Amino acid sequence: MKRAFLAALLVSPASALAADYVPPPIMPLPNAWQGRSTGVVRILDKLDARVEVLTLAPGQTGHYKSLSVTLRACMDRPDGIPHDSAAFLDVQDGHGNGQPFTGWTFANEPSIGVFESPIYGVQLVNCQGDKVAPLAPPLPAPVPAPPGLLNNVPQAPAPSTGGPDAGDTGSDLTAPDAVDQGQPDIQPPPPGPPSNTPASHPPSPPPGTLSAPAADSPAPSDGAPDAVYPSGAPPKRR
């Protein structure tokens, strides 16, 4: 299985081995904002837990009881970066409950720019509607491929159709068999007739038989006296 897979890689075209260049994604600038024609502001009455939602256009003022909210501008993030909305508000309480607030407030970070009041809570919900000024800056140009990247595509080796190359050492070639070349098999010569020359040593007895030593033949000695018979072999019985 592995050999078949490696063989398929060797004979595959170069386009299959080439990696396509993928440019980085085009994203807006991180500080880009897009103006919107409508802003949604939520008002919480802390006395009776009532919630009032005001939908205002830039320059329009909304009222809830003694509270007045004026929307100066409303913007949100363009597509491609984390969404958020920001509005420039003027908030005042006619009864003097809390300090007047003028500044930017954010939908995802309501702790930035808070109207401090013991009775009312004001929070931006989002900015919506048509795109108006200020417009988001144009997207940056796509990044081209680095020079020379597409020229260094690895090429697949061409399959060999002839004999071995000149630089091939032939280490992977095996020697042909003698039968393949038409040469006869070499057999060992048959054994010749036995020679009449007497052997210098007596022939060995057949396997499984023991030859008894001669009666008068002395026991072999290595030169050291025997422990039982120091004078030599035992005397013969008459």
Secondary structure by P-SEA (a helix, b strand, c coil): caaaaaaaaaaccccccccccccccccccccbbbbbcbbbbbbbccccbbbbbbbbcccbbbbcccbbbbbcbbbbbccccbbbbbbbbbbbbccccccccbbbbbcccccccccccccbbbbbccccccccccccccccccccccccccccccccccccccccccccccccbbbbccccccccccccccccccccccccccccccccbbbbcccccccccccccccccccccccccc
